[in-house]
Amino acid sequence: MKIEYDRKADILYIKLKEAKITDTRMLGEDVYVDMDSDKNFVGIEIWSASKNAIQPLSKDIAQEVKATLQKCA
């Protein structure tokens, strides 16, 4: 797996495996999946990534860290 982030375009791409992409489909607003000829996922592209992926993940991580620190106190 390989993760790439284009700050200027605010696009996050998660490459799941090396394969020839034969189809791209919209999964939801701002989310696209690349598939191979067997319809297996090859990659996931997230547009407006700072809003749709990075901020939510950051909040989840912060909550986990806070909960862990409270257990240690």
Residue pairs with C-beta under 8 A, 6 or more apart in sequence:
1 14
1 15
1 16
1 17
2 14
2 15
3 12
3 13
3 14
3 15
4 12
4 13
4 15
5 11
5 12
5 13
5 49
6 12
6 13
10 47
10 48
10 49
10 50
11 45
11 46
11 47
11 49
12 45
12 46
12 49
12 53
12 54
13 43
13 44
13 45
13 46
14 43
14 44
14 45
14 46
15 42
15 43
16 41
16 42
16 43
16 44
17 40
17 42
19 36
19 40
19 42
20 36
20 37
21 34
21 35
21 36
21 42
21 43
22 35
22 36
22 37
23 34
23 35
23 39
24 32
24 33
24 34
24 35
25 32
25 33
25 35
26 32
27 33
27 44
30 46
30 47
30 48
30 52
31 44
31 45
31 46
31 47
31 52
32 44
32 45
32 47
33 41
33 42
33 43
33 44
33 45
34 41
34 42
34 43
34 44
34 45
35 41
35 42
36 42
46 52
46 53
